[in-house]
Amino acid sequence: MLKVPDRLPRLLMTAAAVLLVVAACSEQPTGPSLIPAPRANVIVPAAYLIDTGPGGTSSVGSSAMFSAGSTTCSPQPQCAGYFQYLGGKFTLAHGANVQSVEGWIGVGIGGSLDVYIRTDSAPPTGAHIPGHSLNKVTYAVSPQSYGWKVFSSFNVSLTAGTYWLTFEPVANTGFNGGMTGVAASPLADYAFFADGNNRWVTFSTFSQNPAFGFRVYGESVLTPADQIADLRTYVAGAGLPKPIPSKIDGMLQNASNALAANQTATACSNLQGVIDYINKQSVRKVPASVSGEIISRTNAIRTDIGC
């Protein structure tokens, strides 16, 4: 195996290798979720929260992902210290109970893979990089051709925000594979961690986006504040005549502010004000379908906060 310059991610060199058919993996889930869901939250049925679409099927131009401790690389013994991890940055608009994650991965030699959710860390200079671990599960991964590798039982609850999903081969397990691009909806940034750098480095540092395939699956957790924010977005895009959108938005903003200050009665009053205001509008100004949606959502929020 040849050592590639430290500044650049290594390419997966598998011209002579034939990747095998998908095989099952075993998982070892870690401890409990980081945040419990409050009673007033709405749990949306599980779905893909992040889905870039699939990556490519050719190893040409792909980025390697392999563990340290190889006994078959060259030159020995120094190449045994070579390793490389890969990760992608994603943002959740709402809190979520994550149930599984996936990567578009090809595996030439099976081994163990640590899968992490990490914080989004802001270094003193440069792009954000993967930070400390929020959740880690170790999986035994078998050889497979390029395709989705599902890492199930990856249970962690996250607040709205930006995170990194990273794939980190476990030393001395022989894992050797990679990820290849062309995902239709790539993540905002990706990163690699190699022995030469001894730290995470983003692909954006080199003005690159490799478009690896990543998926995050689970339940969205909508707080009352989230529901109000979503309703404000709906009203703004409903095409209502002025000044109706601004009137409703003002009441919803006041309700959100009251909730933030733990003033439930005031929030309830403002939400009831939205319903009363809508009921006074003619069908010509507010179509029945729109008024019904606004009233339904507003009543749901009132119920959730205990009005």
URQUI-V319780 format. One record per pair of residues at least 24 apart in sequence whose ideal C-beta (glycine too) atoms are under 10 Angstrom apart, sorted by sequence separation. I is the first residue (numbers start at 1). J is the second residue. If there is no record, write none. Layout:
# URQUI-V319780
i:I j:J
i:I j:J
This chain:
# URQUI-V319780
i:113 j:137
i:114 j:138
i:115 j:139
i:134 j:158
i:166 j:190
i:186 j:210
i:187 j:211
i:190 j:214
i:228 j:252
i:229 j:253
i:231 j:255
i:232 j:256
i:250 j:274
i:251 j:275
i:274 j:298
i:275 j:299
i:113 j:138
i:114 j:139
i:164 j:189
i:166 j:191
i:168 j:193
i:186 j:211
i:187 j:212
i:227 j:252
i:228 j:253
i:231 j:256
i:248 j:273
i:249 j:274
i:251 j:276
i:273 j:298
i:274 j:299
i:112 j:138
i:113 j:139
i:115 j:141
i:141 j:167
i:162 j:188
i:164 j:190
i:166 j:192
i:183 j:209
i:185 j:211
i:186 j:212
i:187 j:213
i:247 j:273
i:248 j:274
i:251 j:277
i:271 j:297
i:272 j:298
i:90 j:117
i:112 j:139
i:113 j:140
i:162 j:189
i:164 j:191
i:166 j:193
i:181 j:208
i:183 j:210
i:184 j:211
i:186 j:213
i:187 j:214
i:228 j:255
i:229 j:256
i:247 j:274
i:271 j:298
i:272 j:299
i:274 j:301
i:275 j:302
i:85 j:113
i:111 j:139
i:112 j:140
i:113 j:141
i:135 j:163
i:139 j:167
i:141 j:169
i:149 j:177
i:181 j:209
i:182 j:210
i:183 j:211
i:185 j:213
i:186 j:214
i:228 j:256
i:270 j:298
i:271 j:299
i:274 j:302
i:85 j:114
i:87 j:116
i:89 j:118
i:91 j:120
i:111 j:140
i:112 j:141
i:134 j:163
i:141 j:170
i:181 j:210
i:182 j:211
i:183 j:212
i:184 j:213
i:185 j:214
i:227 j:256
i:228 j:257
i:248 j:277
i:90 j:120
i:110 j:140
i:111 j:141
i:134 j:164
i:135 j:165
i:136 j:166
i:138 j:168
i:140 j:170
i:149 j:179
i:180 j:210
i:181 j:211
i:182 j:212
i:183 j:213
i:225 j:255
i:226 j:256
i:247 j:277
i:248 j:278
i:271 j:301
i:272 j:302
i:85 j:116
i:87 j:118
i:89 j:120
i:110 j:141
i:111 j:142
i:133 j:164
i:139 j:170
i:146 j:177
i:179 j:210
i:180 j:211
i:181 j:212
i:182 j:213
i:183 j:214
i:224 j:255
i:225 j:256
i:228 j:259
i:247 j:278
i:271 j:302
i:109 j:141
i:110 j:142
i:111 j:143
i:131 j:163
i:136 j:168
i:138 j:170
i:141 j:173
i:146 j:178
i:179 j:211
i:180 j:212
i:181 j:213
i:183 j:215
i:224 j:256
i:225 j:257
i:109 j:142
i:110 j:143
i:130 j:163
i:131 j:164
i:133 j:166
i:140 j:173
i:143 j:176
i:144 j:177
i:146 j:179
i:179 j:212
i:180 j:213
i:244 j:277
i:248 j:281
i:268 j:301
i:101 j:135
i:107 j:141
i:109 j:143
i:110 j:144
i:115 j:149
i:128 j:162
i:130 j:164
i:141 j:175
i:143 j:177
i:146 j:180
i:166 j:200
i:178 j:212
i:179 j:213
i:225 j:259
i:244 j:278
i:247 j:281
i:267 j:301
i:268 j:302
i:271 j:305
i:107 j:142
i:108 j:143
i:129 j:164
i:130 j:165
i:133 j:168
i:138 j:173
i:140 j:175
i:179 j:214
i:224 j:259
i:225 j:260
i:267 j:302
i:272 j:307
i:52 j:88
i:98 j:134
i:101 j:137
i:105 j:141
i:107 j:143
i:108 j:144
i:113 j:149
i:115 j:151
i:128 j:164
i:130 j:166
i:141 j:177
i:164 j:200
i:223 j:259
i:271 j:307
i:72 j:109
i:98 j:135
i:100 j:137
i:106 j:143
i:107 j:144
i:108 j:145
i:117 j:154
i:244 j:281
i:268 j:305
i:19 j:57
i:50 j:88
i:52 j:90
i:65 j:103
i:89 j:127
i:106 j:144
i:107 j:145
i:113 j:151
i:116 j:154
i:130 j:168
i:240 j:278
i:248 j:286
i:267 j:305
i:268 j:306
i:269 j:307
i:70 j:109
i:89 j:128
i:105 j:144
i:106 j:145
i:107 j:146
i:115 j:154
i:117 j:156
i:228 j:267
i:235 j:274
i:267 j:306
i:268 j:307
i:19 j:59
i:50 j:90
i:65 j:105
i:89 j:129
i:105 j:145
i:106 j:146
i:107 j:147
i:224 j:264
i:231 j:271
i:241 j:281
i:267 j:307
i:49 j:90
i:50 j:91
i:65 j:106
i:70 j:111
i:89 j:130
i:105 j:146
i:106 j:147
i:117 j:158
i:120 j:161
i:240 j:281
i:244 j:285
i:264 j:305
i:265 j:306
i:17 j:59
i:50 j:92
i:65 j:107
i:66 j:108
i:67 j:109
i:69 j:111
i:87 j:129
i:88 j:130
i:104 j:146
i:105 j:147
i:107 j:149
i:119 j:161
i:120 j:162
i:225 j:267
i:228 j:270
i:244 j:286
i:252 j:294
i:259 j:301
i:264 j:306
i:265 j:307
i:49 j:92
i:62 j:105
i:66 j:109
i:87 j:130
i:104 j:147
i:105 j:148
i:106 j:149
i:119 j:162
i:120 j:163
i:121 j:164
i:224 j:267
i:228 j:271
i:231 j:274
i:235 j:278
i:241 j:284
i:255 j:298
i:264 j:307
i:14 j:58
i:15 j:59
i:49 j:93
i:62 j:106
i:64 j:108
i:67 j:111
i:103 j:147
i:104 j:148
i:105 j:149
i:119 j:163
i:120 j:164
i:241 j:285
i:14 j:59
i:15 j:60
i:49 j:94
i:66 j:111
i:67 j:112
i:85 j:130
i:102 j:147
i:103 j:148
i:104 j:149
i:118 j:163
i:119 j:164
i:167 j:212
i:240 j:285
i:241 j:286
i:256 j:301
i:13 j:59
i:14 j:60
i:50 j:96
i:67 j:113
i:102 j:148
i:103 j:149
i:105 j:151
i:117 j:163
i:118 j:164
i:228 j:274
i:240 j:286
i:244 j:290
i:248 j:294
i:252 j:298
i:255 j:301
i:259 j:305
i:12 j:59
i:13 j:60
i:49 j:96
i:57 j:104
i:59 j:106
i:67 j:114
i:102 j:149
i:103 j:150
i:116 j:163
i:117 j:164
i:118 j:165
i:167 j:214
i:224 j:271
i:240 j:287
i:251 j:298
i:255 j:302
i:258 j:305
i:11 j:59
i:12 j:60
i:14 j:62
i:49 j:97
i:50 j:98
i:55 j:103
i:56 j:104
i:58 j:106
i:65 j:113
i:101 j:149
i:102 j:150
i:103 j:151
i:116 j:164
i:117 j:165
i:118 j:166
i:238 j:286
i:239 j:287
i:11 j:60
i:12 j:61
i:13 j:62
i:49 j:98
i:55 j:104
i:57 j:106
i:59 j:108
i:101 j:150
i:102 j:151
i:116 j:165
i:117 j:166
i:165 j:214
i:238 j:287
i:252 j:301
i:11 j:61
i:12 j:62
i:14 j:64
i:44 j:94
i:46 j:96
i:49 j:99
i:52 j:102
i:54 j:104
i:55 j:105
i:56 j:106
i:100 j:150
i:101 j:151
i:102 j:152
i:115 j:165
i:116 j:166
i:118 j:168
i:165 j:215
i:240 j:290
i:248 j:298
i:255 j:305
i:11 j:62
i:12 j:63
i:13 j:64
i:46 j:97
i:50 j:101
i:51 j:102
i:52 j:103
i:53 j:104
i:55 j:106
i:100 j:151
i:101 j:152
i:115 j:166
i:116 j:167
i:165 j:216
i:238 j:289
i:239 j:290
i:240 j:291
i:10 j:62
i:11 j:63
i:12 j:64
i:42 j:94
i:43 j:95
i:44 j:96
i:46 j:98
i:48 j:100
i:49 j:101
i:50 j:102
i:52 j:104
i:100 j:152
i:102 j:154
i:114 j:166
i:115 j:167
i:116 j:168
i:238 j:290
i:9 j:62
i:10 j:63
i:11 j:64
i:12 j:65
i:41 j:94
i:43 j:96
i:44 j:97
i:46 j:99
i:99 j:152
i:100 j:153
i:101 j:154
i:114 j:167
i:115 j:168
i:163 j:216
i:238 j:291
i:9 j:63
i:10 j:64
i:12 j:66
i:41 j:95
i:43 j:97
i:46 j:100
i:48 j:102
i:99 j:153
i:100 j:154
i:113 j:167
i:114 j:168
i:240 j:294
i:8 j:63
i:9 j:64
i:10 j:65
i:99 j:154
i:100 j:155
i:101 j:156
i:113 j:168
i:114 j:169
i:235 j:290
i:238 j:293
i:9 j:65
i:10 j:66
i:98 j:154
i:99 j:155
i:112 j:168
i:113 j:169
i:114 j:170
i:234 j:290
i:238 j:294
i:38 j:95
i:98 j:155
i:99 j:156
i:112 j:169
i:113 j:170
i:114 j:171
i:37 j:95
i:97 j:155
i:98 j:156
i:111 j:169
i:112 j:170
i:158 j:216
i:235 j:293
i:37 j:96
i:97 j:156
i:98 j:157
i:111 j:170
i:112 j:171
i:114 j:173
i:234 j:293
i:235 j:294
i:4 j:64
i:35 j:95
i:37 j:97
i:96 j:156
i:97 j:157
i:98 j:158
i:111 j:171
i:112 j:172
i:113 j:173
i:128 j:188
i:129 j:189
i:158 j:218
i:160 j:220
i:234 j:294
i:36 j:97
i:96 j:157
i:97 j:158
i:111 j:172
i:112 j:173
i:114 j:175
i:128 j:189
i:130 j:191
i:157 j:218
i:160 j:221
i:35 j:97
i:95 j:157
i:96 j:158
i:103 j:165
i:105 j:167
i:111 j:173
i:112 j:174
i:113 j:175
i:127 j:189
i:129 j:191
i:154 j:216
i:156 j:218
i:157 j:219
i:159 j:221
i:160 j:222
i:231 j:293
i:235 j:297
i:1 j:64
i:95 j:158
i:96 j:159
i:102 j:165
i:103 j:166
i:110 j:173
i:111 j:174
i:112 j:175
i:128 j:191
i:130 j:193
i:154 j:217
i:155 j:218
i:158 j:221
i:160 j:223
i:231 j:294
i:234 j:297
i:33 j:97
i:94 j:158
i:95 j:159
i:96 j:160
i:101 j:165
i:103 j:167
i:109 j:173
i:110 j:174
i:111 j:175
i:113 j:177
i:127 j:191
i:129 j:193
i:149 j:213
i:151 j:215
i:154 j:218
i:157 j:221
i:159 j:223
i:1 j:66
i:33 j:98
i:94 j:159
i:95 j:160
i:98 j:163
i:109 j:174
i:110 j:175
i:111 j:176
i:148 j:213
i:150 j:215
i:152 j:217
i:160 j:225
i:92 j:158
i:94 j:160
i:95 j:161
i:101 j:167
i:109 j:175
i:110 j:176
i:111 j:177
i:147 j:213
i:148 j:214
i:149 j:215
i:151 j:217
i:160 j:226
i:231 j:297
i:92 j:159
i:93 j:160
i:94 j:161
i:96 j:163
i:98 j:165
i:108 j:175
i:109 j:176
i:110 j:177
i:146 j:213
i:148 j:215
i:150 j:217
i:230 j:297
i:231 j:298
i:92 j:160
i:93 j:161
i:107 j:175
i:108 j:176
i:109 j:177
i:1 j:70
i:91 j:160
i:92 j:161
i:107 j:176
i:108 j:177
i:120 j:189
i:130 j:199
i:131 j:200
i:228 j:297
i:231 j:300
i:3 j:73
i:91 j:161
i:92 j:162
i:106 j:176
i:107 j:177
i:108 j:178
i:129 j:199
i:130 j:200
i:227 j:297
i:228 j:298
i:231 j:301
i:1 j:72
i:2 j:73
i:91 j:162
i:92 j:163
i:106 j:177
i:107 j:178
i:129 j:200
i:227 j:298
i:230 j:301
i:1 j:73
i:2 j:74
i:3 j:75
i:10 j:82
i:12 j:84
i:90 j:162
i:91 j:163
i:105 j:177
i:106 j:178
i:128 j:200
i:129 j:201
i:130 j:202
i:1 j:74
i:2 j:75
i:10 j:83
i:27 j:100
i:89 j:162
i:90 j:163
i:105 j:178
i:106 j:179
i:118 j:191
i:127 j:200
i:129 j:202
i:227 j:300
i:228 j:301
i:1 j:75
i:10 j:84
i:89 j:163
i:90 j:164
i:103 j:177
i:105 j:179
i:106 j:180
i:127 j:201
i:128 j:202
i:227 j:301
i:1 j:76
i:3 j:78
i:9 j:84
i:88 j:163
i:89 j:164
i:90 j:165
i:104 j:179
i:105 j:180
i:126 j:201
i:127 j:202
i:226 j:301
i:3 j:79
i:87 j:163
i:88 j:164
i:89 j:165
i:103 j:179
i:104 j:180
i:123 j:199
i:126 j:202
i:127 j:203
i:128 j:204
i:129 j:205
i:224 j:300
i:225 j:301
i:2 j:79
i:9 j:86
i:87 j:164
i:88 j:165
i:89 j:166
i:104 j:181
i:123 j:200
i:127 j:204
i:224 j:301
i:227 j:304
i:228 j:305
i:1 j:79
i:3 j:81
i:4 j:82
i:87 j:165
i:88 j:166
i:104 j:182
i:126 j:204
i:127 j:205
i:224 j:302
i:227 j:305
i:1 j:80
i:3 j:82
i:86 j:165
i:87 j:166
i:88 j:167
i:104 j:183
i:121 j:200
i:126 j:205
i:222 j:301
i:224 j:303
i:2 j:82
i:4 j:84
i:86 j:166
i:87 j:167
i:224 j:304
i:225 j:305
i:1 j:82
i:85 j:166
i:86 j:167
i:87 j:168
i:223 j:304
i:224 j:305
i:25 j:107
i:85 j:167
i:86 j:168
i:118 j:200
i:222 j:304
i:223 j:305
i:224 j:306
i:34 j:117
i:85 j:168
i:86 j:169
i:23 j:107
i:28 j:112
i:62 j:146
i:84 j:168
i:85 j:169
i:22 j:107
i:25 j:110
i:83 j:168
i:84 j:169
i:19 j:105
i:20 j:106
i:26 j:112
i:59 j:145
i:83 j:169
i:19 j:106
i:20 j:107
i:23 j:110
i:25 j:112
i:59 j:146
i:83 j:170
i:19 j:107
i:20 j:108
i:25 j:113
i:27 j:115
i:57 j:145
i:58 j:146
i:83 j:171
i:17 j:106
i:19 j:108
i:20 j:109
i:57 j:146
i:18 j:108
i:19 j:109
i:20 j:110
i:56 j:146
i:57 j:147
i:81 j:171
i:17 j:108
i:55 j:146
i:80 j:171
i:86 j:177
i:88 j:179
i:14 j:106
i:17 j:109
i:54 j:146
i:55 j:147
i:80 j:172
i:83 j:175
i:86 j:178
i:87 j:179
i:54 j:147
i:55 j:148
i:86 j:179
i:12 j:106
i:14 j:108
i:54 j:148
i:84 j:178
i:88 j:183
i:12 j:108
i:91 j:187
i:90 j:187
i:91 j:188
i:88 j:186
i:89 j:187
i:90 j:188
i:88 j:187
i:89 j:188
i:90 j:189
i:117 j:216
i:34 j:134
i:69 j:169
i:87 j:187
i:88 j:188
i:89 j:189
i:34 j:135
i:67 j:168
i:68 j:169
i:69 j:170
i:70 j:171
i:71 j:172
i:88 j:189
i:89 j:190
i:33 j:135
i:65 j:167
i:67 j:169
i:68 j:170
i:69 j:171
i:70 j:172
i:72 j:174
i:87 j:189
i:88 j:190
i:89 j:191
i:30 j:133
i:65 j:168
i:66 j:169
i:67 j:170
i:68 j:171
i:69 j:172
i:70 j:173
i:71 j:174
i:73 j:176
i:87 j:190
i:88 j:191
i:31 j:135
i:65 j:169
i:67 j:171
i:68 j:172
i:69 j:173
i:70 j:174
i:72 j:176
i:86 j:190
i:87 j:191
i:30 j:135
i:31 j:136
i:64 j:169
i:67 j:172
i:68 j:173
i:69 j:174
i:70 j:175
i:86 j:191
i:87 j:192
i:29 j:135
i:30 j:136
i:67 j:173
i:69 j:175
i:70 j:176
i:85 j:191
i:86 j:192
i:87 j:193
i:29 j:136
i:30 j:137
i:67 j:174
i:68 j:175
i:85 j:192
i:86 j:193
i:104 j:211
i:105 j:212
i:28 j:136
i:29 j:137
i:30 j:138
i:66 j:174
i:67 j:175
i:84 j:192
i:85 j:193
i:86 j:194
i:104 j:212
i:105 j:213
i:28 j:137
i:29 j:138
i:49 j:158
i:66 j:175
i:67 j:176
i:84 j:193
i:85 j:194
i:103 j:212
i:104 j:213
i:27 j:137
i:28 j:138
i:65 j:175
i:66 j:176
i:67 j:177
i:83 j:193
i:84 j:194
i:103 j:213
i:104 j:214
i:27 j:138
i:28 j:139
i:65 j:176
i:66 j:177
i:83 j:194
i:84 j:195
i:102 j:213
i:103 j:214
i:104 j:215
i:26 j:138
i:27 j:139
i:28 j:140
i:64 j:176
i:65 j:177
i:66 j:178
i:82 j:194
i:83 j:195
i:84 j:196
i:102 j:214
i:103 j:215
i:26 j:139
i:27 j:140
i:50 j:163
i:64 j:177
i:65 j:178
i:82 j:195
i:83 j:196
i:84 j:197
i:87 j:200
i:89 j:202
i:101 j:214
i:102 j:215
i:25 j:139
i:26 j:140
i:64 j:178
i:65 j:179
i:81 j:195
i:82 j:196
i:101 j:215
i:102 j:216
i:25 j:140
i:26 j:141
i:50 j:165
i:62 j:177
i:63 j:178
i:64 j:179
i:81 j:196
i:85 j:200
i:87 j:202
i:88 j:203
i:89 j:204
i:100 j:215
i:101 j:216
i:102 j:217
i:24 j:140
i:25 j:141
i:26 j:142
i:62 j:178
i:63 j:179
i:79 j:195
i:100 j:216
i:101 j:217
i:23 j:140
i:24 j:141
i:25 j:142
i:62 j:179
i:63 j:180
i:78 j:195
i:86 j:203
i:99 j:216
i:100 j:217
i:101 j:218
i:23 j:141
i:24 j:142
i:59 j:177
i:62 j:180
i:63 j:181
i:98 j:216
i:99 j:217
i:100 j:218
i:23 j:142
i:25 j:144
i:59 j:178
i:61 j:180
i:62 j:181
i:98 j:217
i:99 j:218
i:22 j:142
i:23 j:143
i:37 j:157
i:60 j:180
i:61 j:181
i:96 j:216
i:98 j:218
i:99 j:219
i:21 j:142
i:22 j:143
i:23 j:144
i:35 j:156
i:36 j:157
i:59 j:180
i:61 j:182
i:96 j:217
i:97 j:218
i:98 j:219
i:20 j:142
i:21 j:143
i:22 j:144
i:33 j:155
i:34 j:156
i:35 j:157
i:58 j:180
i:88 j:210
i:96 j:218
i:97 j:219
i:20 j:143
i:21 j:144
i:22 j:145
i:27 j:150
i:29 j:152
i:30 j:153
i:32 j:155
i:33 j:156
i:34 j:157
i:35 j:158
i:55 j:178
i:56 j:179
i:57 j:180
i:88 j:211
i:96 j:219
i:97 j:220
i:19 j:143
i:20 j:144
i:21 j:145
i:22 j:146
i:25 j:149
i:27 j:151
i:29 j:153
i:30 j:154
i:31 j:155
i:32 j:156
i:33 j:157
i:34 j:158
i:35 j:159
i:55 j:179
i:56 j:180
i:58 j:182
i:86 j:210
i:88 j:212
i:90 j:214
i:92 j:216
i:95 j:219
i:96 j:220
i:97 j:221
i:18 j:143
i:19 j:144
i:20 j:145
i:22 j:147
i:25 j:150
i:27 j:152
i:28 j:153
i:29 j:154
i:30 j:155
i:31 j:156
i:32 j:157
i:33 j:158
i:34 j:159
i:55 j:180
i:56 j:181
i:57 j:182
i:87 j:212
i:88 j:213
i:89 j:214
i:90 j:215
i:94 j:219
i:95 j:220
i:96 j:221
i:17 j:143
i:19 j:145
i:21 j:147
i:22 j:148
i:23 j:149
i:24 j:150
i:25 j:151
i:26 j:152
i:27 j:153
i:29 j:155
i:30 j:156
i:54 j:180
i:55 j:181
i:56 j:182
i:86 j:212
i:88 j:214
i:90 j:216
i:92 j:218
i:94 j:220
i:95 j:221
i:96 j:222
i:18 j:145
i:19 j:146
i:22 j:149
i:25 j:152
i:26 j:153
i:27 j:154
i:29 j:156
i:55 j:182
i:56 j:183
i:63 j:190
i:65 j:192
i:68 j:195
i:87 j:214
i:93 j:220
i:94 j:221
i:95 j:222
i:19 j:147
i:22 j:150
i:54 j:182
i:55 j:183
i:64 j:192
i:66 j:194
i:86 j:214
i:88 j:216
i:92 j:220
i:94 j:222
i:95 j:223
i:52 j:181
i:53 j:182
i:54 j:183
i:55 j:184
i:63 j:192
i:92 j:221
i:93 j:222
i:94 j:223
i:52 j:182
i:53 j:183
i:54 j:184
i:64 j:194
i:52 j:183
i:53 j:184
i:55 j:186
i:95 j:226
i:51 j:183
i:52 j:184
i:53 j:185
i:94 j:226
i:51 j:184
i:52 j:185
i:53 j:186
i:93 j:226
i:94 j:227
i:51 j:185
i:52 j:186
i:50 j:185
i:52 j:187
i:94 j:229
i:93 j:229
i:94 j:230
i:50 j:187
i:93 j:230
i:63 j:203
i:63 j:208
i:63 j:210
i:65 j:212
i:62 j:210
i:61 j:210
i:63 j:212
i:62 j:212
i:56 j:210
i:55 j:210
i:56 j:211
i:55 j:211
i:56 j:212
i:55 j:212
i:56 j:213
i:19 j:177
i:53 j:211
i:55 j:213
i:17 j:176
i:19 j:178
i:52 j:211
i:54 j:213
i:55 j:214
i:52 j:212
i:53 j:213
i:52 j:213
i:53 j:214
i:54 j:215
i:14 j:176
i:51 j:213
i:52 j:214
i:53 j:215
i:14 j:177
i:51 j:214
i:52 j:215
i:12 j:176
i:14 j:178
i:50 j:214
i:51 j:215
i:52 j:216
i:12 j:177
i:13 j:178
i:50 j:215
i:51 j:216
i:12 j:178
i:49 j:215
i:50 j:216
i:51 j:217
i:11 j:178
i:12 j:179
i:48 j:215
i:49 j:216
i:50 j:217
i:10 j:178
i:12 j:180
i:48 j:216
i:49 j:217
i:50 j:218
i:9 j:178
i:11 j:180
i:48 j:217
i:49 j:218
i:47 j:217
i:48 j:218
i:49 j:219
i:46 j:217
i:47 j:218
i:49 j:220
i:46 j:218
i:47 j:219
i:46 j:219
i:47 j:220
i:44 j:218
i:45 j:219
i:46 j:220
i:1 j:176
i:44 j:219
i:45 j:220
i:43 j:219
i:44 j:220
i:42 j:219
i:43 j:220
i:44 j:221
i:42 j:220
i:43 j:221
i:44 j:222
i:41 j:220
i:42 j:221
i:43 j:222
i:41 j:221
i:42 j:222
i:9 j:190
i:41 j:222
i:42 j:223
i:9 j:191
i:10 j:192
i:37 j:219
i:40 j:222
i:41 j:223
i:42 j:224
i:9 j:192
i:38 j:221
i:40 j:223
i:41 j:224
i:8 j:192
i:9 j:193
i:10 j:194
i:37 j:221
i:40 j:224
i:42 j:226
i:9 j:194
i:10 j:195
i:36 j:221
i:37 j:222
i:38 j:223
i:40 j:225
i:41 j:226
i:42 j:227
i:8 j:194
i:10 j:196
i:35 j:221
i:37 j:223
i:38 j:224
i:41 j:227
i:7 j:194
i:40 j:227
i:6 j:194
i:8 j:196
i:9 j:197
i:5 j:194
i:6 j:195
i:7 j:196
i:8 j:197
i:4 j:194
i:6 j:196
i:7 j:197
i:3 j:194
i:5 j:196
i:6 j:197
i:3 j:195
i:4 j:196
i:6 j:198
i:9 j:201
i:3 j:196
i:8 j:201
i:7 j:201
i:9 j:203
i:6 j:201
i:8 j:203
i:9 j:206
i:7 j:205
i:8 j:206
i:7 j:206
i:9 j:208
i:8 j:208
i:9 j:210
i:40 j:259
i:40 j:264
i:42 j:300
i:42 j:301
i:40 j:301
i:42 j:304
i:40 j:303
i:41 j:304
i:40 j:304
i:39 j:304
i:40 j:305
i:38 j:304
i:40 j:306
i:39 j:306
